[in-house]
Amino acid sequence: MSIGNQRLEWQRGLLFEGEDSRSFRLAISGDPEIVGAKPSDLLPISLASCLAYDVVVVLEKKRQQMKALTVVVRSEQRDQPPLQFVRIELHFEVTGRIEKAAADRALELAEKNCPVLASLSPDLDIVTSITVITTP
């Protein structure tokens, strides 16, 4: 079993500083007037980065020549507290000399292996797609 140690410290008002298990620090703010990541945005971003990590690893192992990767994320939350996420759409755009079948398989494997995805409620509707933009 793997154990991670993260930390969150209140700074002032609705400003916090998060620290990941590698000591990377990130400003997190619930106040739009204070610079920092919006707390609820970190969940879809975490999901996107977890899946993207595996997509990159798989495409590299398949010797695909990826030049760029962008994940466009759209999330929907309920209007009433606790503002639960009900749907997260993640569209991956990979650019380079990449076979479509390899990209599809990379996303499929990422979905199977992503710990963030595995930890989310099965009630949450998660939709993924991938597009390959071929370059010479």
HUSULSUL-V768103 format. One record per helix or strand of 3 or more residues. SS is the DSSP state (A for helix, B for strand). FROM is the first residue (numbers start at 1). TO is the last residue. If there is no record, write none. Layout:
SS_FROM_TO / SS_FROM_TO
//
This chain:
B_7_12 / B_15_19 / B_25_29 / A_41_61 / B_65_77 / B_85_97 / A_100_113 / A_115_119 / B_125_134
//
